[in-house]
Amino acid sequence: MKFTAPLISAALLLSSAATTSLAASTITVATVNNPDMVTMQKLTPEFNKKYPDITVKWVTLGENELRQKLTLDIASGAGSFDVATVGAYEVPIWAKNGWLDPLTPMFAANPEIAKAYNVNDILPGVRTALTIGGNLFAVPFYAESSMTFYNKDLFKKAGLTMPLNPTWNQIQSFAAKIHNPSGGTYGICLRGLPGWGENMALFTTIVNTFGGRWFDNNWQPQLNSPAWKSAMTFYVDLMKKYGPPGATSNGFTENLTLMSQGKCGMWMDATVAAGFLSDPSSSKIVNSVGFANAPSASTKRGNAWYWSWNLAIPKSTKEKDAAFKFLTWATSQEYIALVAKEKGTWASVPPGTRVSTYNNPEYKKAAGAFSALVLGAISKADVTKATKDPVPYTGIQYVAIPEFQALGTQVGQYLAGALSGQTSVDQALSQGQAAAQKVAKDGGYQK
């Protein structure tokens, strides 16, 4: 997950000109440039074996840029994309706006696909989050919460033991003891890249555990509260002392690389990274990576986020049938088995989506070190009870209103300014409070 990335658009053509000449449909898939989606692109020839009459084109972007382009295109009905990768935040908002085609009628119209796909195999909480008004509007490519990753070798060398449920104060203490920049190791790596789905995803969970919230029940912004100040002061201090240089350029992907190369003592981020860090083809710490729950502070509420990347069909597509076939293939049990074969390990399959994955003996064997923690974190994450005090919104690491995409990114920029030393924590909080107040007032949320 990155802030920006250059546009890549490549047609994955069928293996022979004769087969290509028979192509009846061409679909364009818009997706985020993370490792799981890169694997999906590599496996497209397997889709073509099943559906040789469908040609797939790809548009692959960084997370923030993907959202901007998709929102503009789908809201305007331009029809540039036939399959869209959308997050748990967007699905209910876009469905209510009429931007997405409901999938439930498509399953009903395609009984053979429906039987093989088995919607009821999707984890109940994940399925519920994607169902609006009785209709399923997207299917999960993977679902995640957040957790703690740590280097067991570094902990052992320092005489430290990571608890199953660490506190942020303990994390700070551990970071101080294993921080060794001259030796190429940093005490901790956390997201610093501005973006509502980047630094603010992690930072909002910190705010939650410090007892904070974005708005009170009357939609009065709370960014000038003691909880927000304590959380931001803690985060900035922790990263300045024990994080890598240039942290404001590091999002999920950059920190994954640092951690997998053995340069981070700890990292708190998406549970999906557990599979990547356990993959010997991309990780140097396969035998030394440890797992624990996401840290907490004065409360455990909202310490671990809930997220899913999902595939949906924009209302504006002219290739609904072909898009439905791709979407159901790429999120199926069959596809998960293909990834295990491609990667050579079940530990690397897209996690958090299907009951059958967690019941699979091969997955249990390969992912035994983290599968129970991941499933537990996803199951416990409650978007309706993410804060110590009551709030008028849902969401753990986001506020489920359309304006939050811009607000979260704006506050993320203020947070990055405080981390880089361009502004103070007090200035960042004051700017964030003003931005949140404008959203609450202009959006008509305040009575």
N, C-alpha and C positions, 0 to 999 in steps of 0.2 A: 504494500500500500504506500504510494508515494504522493507527493503534493502535485507535481506536474511531470509530464513525460511527453516526448514527441509523438505525434500521431503516426500510428503504424496501421496500414490497411493492406492486407495481402489476401489474395484469393487462393484458397487451398483447392486446386483443381483435381479432378479425378485422374486415376493413373493412366488411362488410355484415351486417345482422341475419340475412339469409337464410343466409349462409354460416355464421355463428356457431351458428345453430339446428341445423346438421348436426354440430357438434363432438361427437366420440365420446370424446375424452380431454382431460383437463386435467392438465398437469404443472407442478410448481413447481421452479424452478431456483435453487439457492443459489450465489451467486458473490461474488467480492471486488470492491471498488469501485475498480478501476484502469481506465485508459483503454481497454485492449483489451477488457475485459468490458463497458464502457459501449457500445462499438461493437457488440459482439455483441447487446446488447439492442436497439439501433437497427435492426439488420438482421433482427430477428425477423419482420417482415412478409414478408421473402423466404423464410423457412422456411415461413410459412403458405401461400405460393403453391404450394409443393411438397407440403405436408401440411396442407390446409385443415381436416382433422378434428381437429387438435390445437391446443388453446389453451395458451399459455405464460404462467405467472405467475412473477414474479421476487422474490427476496429478496436484496438487495444490502447487504453489510456491510463494515466495515473488516476487515483481515486477521485480527487477533487475535480480534475478536468472532465472525467467521465460524467460526474454528476451534472456539471454545467452544460455539457453538450446534450446529454440525454434529456434534461429538464427542458431546455429550449426547444429541442426537436419534437419531443412528445407533446409538450403543451401546445405547440403551434400546429400539430398534426402534419408535420412535414413528411413523415413516413420514411426517413432515412434508414431506420433500424427495424428489423423483424423480430429479433430477440434481444431483450435488454437485461443487463445484469443490474439488479436493484437491491438496495439494502433493506433491512427490516424497518428502518425509519421511513423510507419512501413508500413502501407498498400500501399501507392503509390510506395515506394522504393521496397518492396517485389514483388508487381505486375509487375513492370518494369523488375525485375530480373527473372521473370517467375517462382517464387516460389509458387504462389497461383493460384488456379483454379478460373476462372471467374464464377460468380454466375448467370449472366444474361442468358446464354444458359440453365442453370439448371431450372430457372423459366419458360423459354419458353417450356422446355420439360415436365414440371409438371404443367399444367394449373390449376388443382384443388387446389394445394398448393399455386400457384401464386395468384389466386383469393382470397383465404382466407387470405393470408399474406398481400396483398396490399402494394407493394413497394412504391407507391405514397403517402402513409400515413406517411412515414418517413420524418421528417423535411427536407425541401429542402437543407439547408446548410450542414446538416449532410450527406445527400445522395450524394451531389456533392463531398464532401471531400473523399468519398469512391469509387467514380467512376473514372476510369482511361481509357482513350481511348474509351469511350462509354460503358464500361463494369463495372458493379458493382462487386467489388472483396471482399466485406465484408459487414456484416449487423451489426448495432449498438446494443449492449446490453444496454449500457447507454451512454449518451453524457453529457458533463459538461463544464462549464466555472468555474471561481473562484469568490468568494464573501467574504464579511465580516460577521462573526458571533460574537455576543456579548451577555453578560449576562445583561439583562435589570434590574434585581434586584440590581446588583452591581453598575450599572450606576445611578439608581435612588438614591441609598444610598449616592453616591458621588456627587449628584446634576449635573450629566452630561447628555447631549443629543447627541446621535449619529446621524450625518447627513446622508442623503441618499447617498451622494457622498463624503465620507471622504477623507482627504489628509493624507499622511504618517506623516506629522508633527502633525496633530490633533491626529492621532492614538498614537504617542509617548507621547503626553500630557495626553491622557486618561489613557494610561498604567501606567504612573507615579502616577496618582491619585488613581488608584484602586489596585495597586500592594501591596499585603499583605502576604508575604511568611510565616510569623509566624502564620497567620490564615489559611494557606493552600490554598491561592489563589494567582495566578501569574497574572501580568498585561496583559501579552500577550503570546500566544503560536504560534510558527511558525516552519515550517520544518527546521530541522538541520541535518537530516540524509543524508550522502553523496549519490549522485546518480543523473543522468541527469533528471530522472523523479521524484526525491524526492526534495532535497533542491534547486536544480537548476531550477526546474519548477517554484517555488515561487520566487526565487531570480531573475531570468531573467525578470519576470514581474516588479520587483522593478527597475531593471536596465532600462527597457523600459521607465518607467515613470520618471526616472531621466534624460532621454534624451540619453541613451546609446544604443549601438548595439554591436553584436558580431564581425561583419566584415563590412568594408565600401564597396562601390560599386566595388572596385578593389581587394576585398578579403584580404585587409590588416587588421589584428586583431586590435581590439579597446579596449582590456582589460586594457591597460595602460592609458586610457583616463580619464579626470577629472570626467566624468559621472559615470564610473565604480567605481572609488575611492570613490566618494560621496555616491554611493549606498551601497557599501560594508561596509564603515565606519558606515553608518547609521544602517544597518542591525545588524552588530556585536555589536554596542553600545546599540541598542534597546534590543537585546536578552540578553546581559550580565547584563544589569540593571534590566530588568523587565520580563525576561523569566524564565522558570523552570530550575533547575539544570540538567546537563546531556542532554542538548537539541540536541547534535549531535547524539543521539540515537533515536530521535523522528522523525518519518515520519508521513504520513497521519493517519495510524491506531492508533499510540500512542497518537497523539494530539486529535484525535476524542475521545479517552477514557478520556483524561484529561478534555476536554471541556464538555463532556456529564456528567462527575462527578462533575461539578461545580468548577473545579480547575483553569479555565482560564477565565480571564475577557473578552478577545477577541481572535479570531482566524481567520486568512485569509487562505482559502483553497478551495477545490473543492465544487462546488454547490451541488454535490450529497450528501454531508454531511447534507444538510438541512433536508432531509427525516429521516436520522438516528437520528438527534438531536430532531426531532419531534415525535419519536417513544417511547412511555412510557415503552416499554419492555426493552429498552437499555439506555434510557436517563433520568437523574434526573432533567434536566432543561427544560422540555417540555413547561412549562408555563412561563419561563423567558428568553427563547432564542429569540434574535432579529436578524434582517437581514438587510444588507446594501450592496451597491455595493463595489467592490474591490477598495482599495485606489489608489490615484494618487499622483503625485508630480508636476514637472514642465509641464508635459503633461499627458493626459488621454490615449494616444495611448499605446496599449499593456498592460493596467493595469489588464485586466482579460484574462486568457488564454482560449484556445479552446482545448478540448480533447474528445475523445470517446474511450471506450473499445468496441471492435468489435469481432465478431466471423467470422473466415475465414476457408477455406478448403485448406490445403497444397496440392500442386501438387503431392506429393509423396504418398498420401493416396490410399489404395486399397479398401476403403469402401466409395466411393464418395456419393452414393445414401443415405446410412444410415447417413452419416455426414450431408448431405443436409437436411434431415428430422429433425435431432436434431437442427441444426443451425436455421432453420426457426421456429421450435417450441419455442426455448428459447428466440427469439426476437420478438414474435408475440403479437398481441393484446390479444389473449387468455392467453398467459403466464403472461402478465401484470395484468390481472384480477385475475389469480391464486395467484400472490404475494400479491395483496390487500386482498384476502381471507385469505391467510396464516398469514399475519402480522396483520390483523384486522383493517387496515387503508390504504386508498389510498395514504396517504402521503409518504408511504414507498416503492412505486413501482419504478422500474428503470426509471429515468427521462431523459428528453432531447432528446427523440428519435422519438416520434410519435405525429402528429397533433391531433389525436383522444384522446390522454391522456389529452392534455391541453384543449380540448373541452368537456371533460367528467365532468358533474356537480358534481359527487362524488369526483373527484380529485380536482376540484376548491374549493369545500367546505373544504376538508381535508388539502389541501396544499395552501390555500388562502394567508397565511402569507408570502409565499416565491415563489410561482409558477410564478408570473409575473416577479419578479426580475431574476429568473433563466432563463426563456425563453428570457427575454431581454438581459441578459448577453451573452447567447449562440448566439443569433441573431446578436449582435453587434460585437462579436469577429471576427476579420478579419485577417486571416493568411498572407494576402498580404500587410497589412498596420499596422504593429505592432510597428514600431519605428518612432521617430521624423524625422530622416534623412534616405535617401534611402538605401536599402540593396539589395544584389544580391540573397537573399534566401527567402523562405517562412517559416512561423512558428512564433508563438508568444512566447511560452516558450521553444522552441527548434529551431534549425537550420536544415532544412529538407535536410540533406546530410547524407550518410551512416556513415561517420566518427564521427558524433556528439554523437552517443551513447557512444563511448569511451571518446571523448573529454569532453562532459558535465559531465560525472562521474568523470573524472580526475580533472576538475576545481571545482567540488563539494567537492572533498576531500581537495583541497586547501582552499576552503571557510570554511569547517568544522575545518581545522587546525587553521584558524584565529579566529573562534568562540570559540574554546577550549583554545586558548592562546598559542598553540604550535608554531605558526608563527605569523607574523604581517600582517596587511592588505596589506602593500606594497609588502611584500614577496609573498603573495598569488597571488596578481595581476601580479607580475613579472613572477611567475611560469606559471600562466594561459596564459599570453601573449605568452610565449615561446611555450607552448603546442599548442595554436591556430595557431601560425605561422608555426609550423611543419606540422599540418594538411593541411593548405592552400597550402603549398609548395609541400609536398609529394603527396597530392591529385590532383595536377595539376590545382588548381583553380586560382592561380595567373598567369597572363600573363607574 
